[in-house]
Amino acid sequence: MKRMFMLFALCVFFCNSYAKDYFKLGFEAYENLDFYQASKYFKKGCDLGQEAACYGLGDLYHKGLGVPQSYAQSIKYHKKACELGHKNSCFNLGALFSNGDGVQRSYVQALKYHKKACELGDNEACNNVALIYANGLGVLQNYDQALKYLEKACKFGHEKACKFFSDL
């Protein structure tokens, strides 16, 4: 039993190490404008559970760089990255649902993903949650919740939120 646990621990360590290498390789390919190769590396890293690689792949599908443009694939990989804790992917999902880019506009879904990004420290996402509550977009208008998230946005460094919050 102890031996099996040790093998599992080693696998987790090495799998994560390989995933980080794939992300790094993908990022280098991206910087060199070799988007096809970046997509291959990001896919391998994402398959190993590396959230930044999933984010990169979602971004490539969103923009159609190195892969066919596909909102469905972009959403798939951004959702995986978000579930793994990548705040930019959570924010991007919130934006896609807010704007109806490649999906049916849904402020309920936008709120869900912006809240998650806010919990992960994204100040713009916190501000977006405040706006959704303040304007009653897909939810009942709730100024208390709007102020709560506006304060979080300020705490995370959103200058306009801080200005607005201080003027109250």
Buried (B, 14 or more C-beta within 10 A) or exposed (E): EEEEEEEEEEEEEEEEEBBBBBBBBBBEBBEEEBBEBBBBBBBBBBBBBBBBBBBBBBBBBBEEBBBEEBBEBBBBBBBBBBEBEBBBBBBBBBBBBBEEBBBEBBBEBBBBBBBBBBBBEBBBBBBBBBBBBBEEBBBEEBEEBBBBBBBBBBBBEBEEBBEBBEEE
